[in-house]
């Protein structure tokens, strides 16, 4: 499960503070300290930056695929 959590992060970070790396939940650019789900997508849709929406959509897909493969590998052990 720890590996899956790491799979759901992006090393380069998300838009905004560079410490925000989790693709599923984190603080958003406009939300202060409150938790936001799918923070990069939510922020970019709010800003209307559709090129970044597509970019972060692809990163989210890759993160979810990697986390799924990690779970499948663990289940086989």
C-alpha positions in Angstrom: 0.0 0.0 0.0 2.9 2.3 0.7 4.2 1.7 -2.8 0.7 2.5 -4.3 0.6 5.8 -2.5 4.0 6.6 -4.0 2.7 5.6 -7.4 0.0 8.2 -7.0 2.5 11.1 -6.8 4.4 13.0 -9.4 8.0 13.9 -8.6 7.8 17.2 -10.5 4.9 18.2 -8.4 1.6 19.7 -9.4 0.9 23.3 -10.3 1.3 25.7 -7.4 3.5 24.8 -4.4 6.2 22.4 -5.4 5.5 20.2 -2.3 2.1 19.2 -3.7 2.7 15.9 -5.5 -0.3 13.6 -4.9 -2.5 13.2 -7.9 -5.7 12.1 -6.0 -5.9 14.5 -3.0 -4.0 17.5 -1.9 -4.5 21.2 -1.2 -5.5 23.2 -4.3 -4.2 26.5 -5.5 -7.3 28.3 -4.5 -8.5 26.2 -1.6 -5.8 27.1 1.0 -5.5 24.2 3.5 -8.7 22.4 2.7 -8.4 19.1 0.9 -9.2 18.9 -2.8 -9.7 15.8 -4.9 -7.9 15.6 -8.2 -6.2 18.9 -7.4 -4.3 19.5 -10.7 -7.4 18.8 -12.8 -9.7 20.8 -10.6 -7.4 23.8 -10.6 -6.7 23.7 -14.3 -10.4 23.3 -15.2 -11.2 26.3 -12.9 -8.5 28.3 -14.7 -9.7 27.1 -18.1 -6.2 26.0 -19.1 -7.2 23.0 -21.3 -3.7 22.2 -22.4 -2.6 21.6 -18.8 -5.9 19.7 -18.2 -4.9 17.2 -20.9 -1.3 17.0 -19.5 -2.4 16.3 -16.0 -5.1 13.9 -17.2 -2.4 11.9 -18.8 -0.2 12.0 -15.6 -3.2 10.9 -13.5 -3.9 8.1 -15.9 -0.2 6.9 -15.7 -0.3 7.2 -11.9 -3.5 5.1 -11.6 -2.1 2.5 -14.1 1.1 2.2 -12.1 -0.8 1.9 -8.8 -3.0 -0.8 -10.3 -0.1 -2.8 -11.6 1.6 -2.5 -8.1 -1.6 -4.0 -6.6 -1.8 -6.8 -9.1 1.9 -7.6 -8.5 1.3 -7.7 -4.8 -1.7 -9.9 -5.1 0.3 -12.5 -7.1 2.8 -12.9 -4.3 
